[in-house]
Amino acid sequence: MADFNDNSDAFLLAALLMLSRDWLDLDPERWEFAASPLIERLIRRRRDLGPDLDMLFHELFRRPPRTNRLREQMREVALDVVQGYRRSADDELNTRLTAIEEGVAARDEAQAQHASELHSFLWAVTSGVDLAKAKLVRYVPVRIYVGNPVPKAEVLEEVGAAFGELTNAMDLEIAEELPAREGSWFKSLFRKTKEALRDDEVKPAFDKAKAALEMKYLDKPQAEVTSMLADAAAKLIAALSAVPGPCCGQVGSLLIVKQSDANGKSSMAFKTLTPMELRQLEENAAMLERPTDILSWLGKACAPELLVVRDGDAAPMKEPKRTFVDSVDVPMTLDDDENETKALPGS
C-alpha cells in the first residue's frame, strides 16, 4: 500500500480510486471494507492537503455511490410500473363497472316494460275483453330440444343463434332467456312483438316463416319471402342439419321437427299449429322432447271424434290422412283454415 505520510501523489491516487468506484463492477460491501483504511487515513490527513485535493476529497464524500443512484433509479422505475399497472387496472375496473351499471339499468328498464305489459294484459282479462281482438304486446315462447347424441357446444350455439335470427326476421324481439337444461339439451326463451297487435296481425309472421323454411328446404323459388327471412330459414336448416340426432323447435304456433330413422336418414317437417293443436301442446309440453312421436301424437290428440249418423244430420268425419317420410310415420291433417302439415322429403 502506498505511503500516505509524505506522498501527496499517492493521496491523490487513492482519492481518484475512491471516486472511480462508480465505474467498477465491485460488490458495495467488499468495496467499503477494502476502502475503509484509506478513508480513515484521508480523514486524518485532510488538513495537510492542498485546496485542489481538499475539493476532490470533499466531492468524494458528498456524492452518493453510483450503486445507490442505480437503486433509486430502479425504485423509480418500479414505482412507475406499479402506478401504470394501477392506472390500467383502475381503467379496466371502471370499464367493467360501467358495463355492469349499464346492464343493470337496461335490465331494470326491461323489467319495468314487462310489468307495464303484464298490467295491460291483466286489465284486459279483468275487463272481459276479447283477447284475440285486443291490441296487446304478444309474447311468443321459443323452445328448442336436441336429443341424444347431444352435439358439441359450438353446434348447439349455432342452433340457438339460428332460432334467434329466425325470430328477428319475424320482427320479434328478445323478452327473456332461460338457462339451457343439460342431459339432452333443452333451451327455453321468450320473444315478443315490438308493438301491440291483435292476434290476427301476429299470425301472418308464423305463416311466412313456415313458408320460408319449406321453400328453402325444398329449394323452391322464394319470391314471396323477404331476403332476411330466407337467410334466417337457410341458417336454421343448416344448423339443424348439423345435429346428428332428432330435434324439435317451437316458435309460438310454428313447429319445426327433425326426425331420424334407424338407417340414419333424416327429414324435417314444418307445421303451423291450429288453436287446438297449440292448446294440446301447451298442456303436454313434454312432447317437444319426443321429436319422433310428436307429429303422430298431434294427429291423434286433435283428430275429431267419429259422429254417429242419425237421420242424415251429420256425416261421419274421416280419420286424418297419413303419409310416410323416410320410414317415419307422419300425419297430415287439414283444418278449416286449410292449414296443411307439409311432410318434406329426407335430406
C-alpha positions in Angstrom: 0.0 0.0 0.0 1.3 3.5 -0.8 2.8 5.6 1.9 0.4 8.5 2.8 2.8 10.2 5.1 4.8 12.1 2.6 3.4 11.2 -0.9 0.6 13.5 -1.9 0.5 11.7 -5.3 -0.4 8.5 -3.5 -3.1 10.5 -1.7 -4.4 11.8 -5.0 -4.3 8.2 -6.5 -6.3 6.9 -3.5 -8.9 9.7 -3.9 -9.3 9.1 -7.6 -9.6 5.4 -7.0 -12.4 6.1 -4.5 -14.2 8.3 -7.0 -13.9 5.7 -9.7 -15.9 3.2 -7.7 -19.0 4.3 -9.8 -17.4 2.6 -12.8 -16.0 -0.5 -11.2 -18.1 -3.7 -11.1 -17.4 -4.3 -7.4 -19.6 -5.5 -4.6 -20.5 -2.4 -2.5 -19.9 -4.2 0.9 -16.5 -5.5 -0.2 -15.6 -2.1 -1.6 -16.4 -0.3 1.7 -14.5 -2.9 3.7 -11.4 -2.5 1.5 -11.6 1.2 1.3 -12.2 1.9 5.0 -8.5 2.1 5.9 -7.9 4.6 3.1 -10.9 6.7 4.2 -9.5 6.8 7.8 -6.1 8.0 6.6 -7.7 10.6 4.3 -9.7 12.0 7.1 -6.6 12.3 9.4 -4.5 14.0 6.7 -7.2 16.1 5.1 -5.8 19.3 6.7 -2.5 18.7 5.0 -4.0 18.6 1.6 -3.9 21.5 -0.8 -7.1 23.2 -2.0 -7.4 21.1 -5.1 -7.1 17.8 -3.2 -9.3 19.1 -0.5 -12.1 19.8 -3.1 -11.6 16.3 -4.6 -11.8 14.9 -1.1 -15.0 16.8 -0.4 -16.6 15.6 -3.7 -15.7 12.1 -2.8 -17.9 12.1 0.3 -20.6 14.5 -1.0 -21.7 12.4 -3.9 -23.5 9.1 -3.1 -22.2 6.0 -4.7 -23.5 5.0 -8.1 -24.9 1.9 -6.6 -27.3 4.0 -4.5 -28.2 6.1 -7.5 -29.0 2.9 -9.6 -31.1 1.6 -6.7 -33.0 4.9 -6.6 -33.5 4.7 -10.4 -34.7 1.1 -10.2 -37.0 2.1 -7.4 -38.4 4.9 -9.6 -38.9 2.6 -12.5 -40.6 0.0 -10.2 -42.9 2.7 -8.9 -43.8 3.9 -12.4 -44.6 0.3 -13.4 -46.8 -0.2 -10.3 -48.5 3.1 -10.8 -49.0 2.3 -14.5 -50.5 -1.1 -13.6 -52.8 0.5 -11.1 -54.0 3.0 -13.6 -54.5 0.2 -16.1 -56.3 -1.9 -13.5 -58.4 1.1 -12.5 -59.4 1.8 -16.1 -60.3 -1.9 -16.7 -62.3 -1.9 -13.4 -64.1 1.3 -14.3 -64.9 -0.1 -17.7 -66.3 -3.3 -16.2 -68.3 -1.4 -13.6 -69.7 0.9 -16.3 -70.8 -2.2 -18.3 -72.4 -3.7 -15.2 -74.2 -0.5 -14.4 -75.5 -0.2 -17.9 -76.6 -3.9 -17.9 -78.4 -3.4 -14.6 -80.1 -0.2 -15.9 -81.2 -2.0 -19.1 -82.5 -4.9 -17.0 -84.5 -2.5 -14.8 -85.9 -0.8 -17.8 -86.9 -4.1 -19.4 -88.5 -5.3 -16.1 -90.5 -2.1 -15.9 -91.6 -2.6 -19.5 -92.6 -6.2 -18.8 -94.6 -5.1 -15.7 -96.4 -2.5 -17.8 -97.3 -5.0 -20.5 -98.4 -7.5 -17.8 -100.7 -4.9 -16.2 -102.2 -4.1 -19.6 -102.9 -7.8 -20.1 -104.4 -8.3 -16.7 -106.7 -5.3 -17.1 -107.8 -6.7 -20.5 -108.6 -10.1 -18.8 -110.4 -8.4 -15.9 -112.4 -6.2 -18.3 -113.6 -9.2 -20.2 -112.0 -8.0 -23.4 -111.8 -10.4 -26.3 -108.0 -11.1 -26.1 -107.8 -12.1 -29.7 -109.1 -8.7 -30.9 -107.3 -6.6 -28.2 -104.2 -4.7 -29.1 -101.6 -6.2 -26.8 -97.9 -6.9 -26.9 -97.8 -10.6 -27.8 -95.3 -12.9 -26.0 -94.1 -15.9 -28.0 -92.4 -18.9 -26.4 -89.4 -20.3 -28.2 -88.4 -23.9 -27.1 -85.6 -25.9 -28.6 -85.0 -29.6 -27.9 -82.0 -31.5 -29.1 -81.9 -35.2 -28.4 -79.1 -37.7 -27.9 -76.4 -37.8 -29.1 -76.1 -34.2 -28.0 -73.6 -32.4 -30.3 -70.7 -30.1 -29.3 -71.4 -26.8 -27.6 -70.5 -25.0 -30.9 -73.3 -26.8 -32.8 -75.8 -26.0 -30.0 -74.8 -22.3 -30.1 -75.4 -22.3 -33.9 -78.8 -23.8 -33.4 -79.7 -21.3 -30.7 -78.4 -18.4 -32.8 -80.3 -19.6 -35.9 -83.6 -19.7 -34.0 -82.7 -16.1 -32.8 -82.2 -14.9 -36.4 -85.5 -16.5 -37.5 -87.4 -14.7 -34.7 -85.6 -11.5 -35.6 -86.8 -11.9 -39.2 -90.3 -12.4 -37.8 -90.0 -9.0 -36.2 -89.9 -10.4 -32.7 -87.5 -9.1 -30.0 -86.0 -10.8 -27.0 -88.0 -10.7 -23.8 -86.5 -13.4 -21.6 -83.9 -16.2 -21.9 -83.7 -19.1 -19.5 -80.6 -21.3 -18.9 -80.4 -24.4 -21.0 -81.2 -27.7 -19.4 -78.4 -30.3 -19.7 -78.6 -34.0 -20.4 -80.4 -33.9 -23.6 -80.4 -30.2 -24.5 -83.5 -28.1 -23.9 -83.5 -24.3 -24.3 -86.4 -22.1 -23.5 -86.8 -18.3 -24.0 -89.5 -15.8 -24.8 -89.8 -13.3 -27.6 -92.4 -10.6 -28.0 -93.8 -8.3 -30.6 -92.3 -4.9 -30.9 -95.7 -3.2 -30.7 -99.2 -4.0 -29.5 -101.0 -6.2 -32.1 -104.2 -8.2 -32.5 -104.0 -11.9 -32.7 -104.8 -11.9 -36.5 -101.9 -9.4 -37.0 -99.4 -11.8 -35.5 -100.4 -15.0 -37.3 -99.0 -14.0 -40.8 -95.5 -13.9 -39.4 -95.7 -17.6 -38.5 -97.2 -18.5 -41.9 -94.4 -16.6 -43.7 -91.7 -18.2 -41.5 -93.2 -21.7 -42.3 -93.3 -20.9 -46.0 -89.7 -19.7 -45.9 -88.5 -22.9 -44.2 -90.4 -25.1 -46.6 -89.2 -23.3 -49.7 -85.6 -23.3 -48.6 -85.8 -27.0 -47.6 -87.3 -27.9 -50.9 -85.1 -25.5 -52.8 -88.0 -23.7 -54.4 -88.2 -20.1 -55.6 -88.8 -17.7 -52.7 -90.3 -14.7 -54.4 -92.9 -14.1 -51.6 -90.3 -14.3 -48.8 -88.1 -11.4 -47.7 -84.4 -11.9 -48.1 -83.9 -11.6 -44.3 -86.5 -14.4 -43.6 -85.0 -16.5 -46.4 -81.5 -16.1 -45.0 -82.7 -16.9 -41.5 -84.5 -20.0 -42.8 -81.4 -21.2 -44.6 -79.2 -20.8 -41.4 -81.7 -22.7 -39.3 -82.0 -25.6 -41.7 -78.2 -25.7 -41.9 -77.9 -25.6 -38.1 -80.4 -28.4 -37.6 -78.7 -30.5 -40.3 -75.5 -30.4 -38.3 -77.3 -32.0 -35.4 -76.8 -35.8 -35.6 -79.9 -36.8 -33.7 -83.6 -35.8 -33.6 -84.6 -32.3 -32.5 -87.7 -30.2 -32.2 -88.3 -26.5 -32.1 -91.4 -24.4 -31.3 -91.7 -20.7 -32.1 -95.2 -19.8 -30.9 -97.6 -21.7 -33.2 -94.8 -22.7 -35.6 -93.5 -26.3 -35.0 -90.2 -27.5 -36.5 -89.3 -31.1 -36.3 -86.3 -33.1 -37.4 -86.6 -36.9 -37.3 -84.1 -39.7 -38.0 -84.9 -43.3 -38.8 -82.9 -46.5 -38.0 -80.9 -46.1 -41.1 -79.7 -42.7 -40.3 -81.9 -40.9 -42.8 -83.4 -37.7 -41.6 -86.3 -35.5 -42.6 -87.6 -32.1 -41.5 -91.2 -31.1 -41.1 -92.7 -27.6 -40.6 -96.2 -27.1 -39.3 -98.3 -24.1 -38.2 -100.3 -25.4 -35.2 -104.0 -24.9 -35.1 -105.5 -23.5 -31.9 -106.5 -27.0 -30.8 -103.0 -28.4 -31.5 -101.4 -25.4 -29.8 -103.5 -26.0 -26.7 -102.7 -29.7 -26.7 -99.0 -29.0 -26.9 -99.1 -26.4 -24.2 -100.8 -28.9 -21.9 -98.3 -31.6 -22.8 -95.1 -29.6 -23.4 -93.0 -32.7 -22.7 -94.0 -33.9 -26.2 -91.4 -31.5 -27.6 -88.8 -33.9 -26.2 -90.2 -36.7 -28.4 -89.5 -35.5 -32.0 -90.1 -38.9 -33.4 -93.6 -39.1 -32.0 -94.9 -35.5 -31.8 -96.5 -35.2 -35.2 -98.4 -38.5 -35.0 -99.4 -37.6 -31.4 -100.8 -34.3 -32.5 -102.7 -36.0 -35.3 -104.3 -38.4 -32.8 -104.8 -35.9 -30.0 -106.5 -33.4 -32.2 -108.4 -35.8 -34.5 -112.2 -35.2 -34.4 -114.3 -37.9 -32.9 -116.4 -40.0 -35.2 -120.0 -38.8 -35.2 -123.0 -41.2 -35.2 -125.1 -40.5 -38.3 -128.8 -40.1 -37.4 -131.4 -39.1 -39.9 -128.7 -37.5 -42.1 -128.0 -34.8 -39.6 -124.2 -35.2 -39.9 -121.7 -37.0 -42.0 -119.0 -39.1 -40.3 -115.7 -37.4 -40.0 -112.7 -39.1 -41.6 -109.5 -40.1 -39.8 -106.6 -37.7 -40.5 -104.8 -38.5 -43.8 -101.4 -40.1 -43.2 -98.2 -40.3 -45.2 -94.7 -41.8 -44.7 -91.5 -39.8 -44.9 -88.3 -41.9 -45.0 -90.0 -44.7 -43.0 -91.2 -42.1 -40.4 -94.9 -42.2 -39.8 -96.0 -38.5 -40.1 -99.7 -37.5 -40.0 -101.1 -34.9 -42.4 -104.2 -33.0 -41.2 -106.2 -30.3 -42.8 -108.2 -27.9 -40.7 -110.9 -25.4 -41.7 -108.3 -22.7 -42.5 -106.6 -25.0 -45.0 -103.6 -25.2 -42.7 -101.9 -28.2 -44.0 -99.0 -30.0 -42.4 -96.3 -30.5 -45.0 -94.2 -33.7 -44.7 -91.0 -33.0 -46.5 -88.5 -35.3 -48.2 -85.5 -36.5 -46.3 -82.1 -34.8 -46.5 
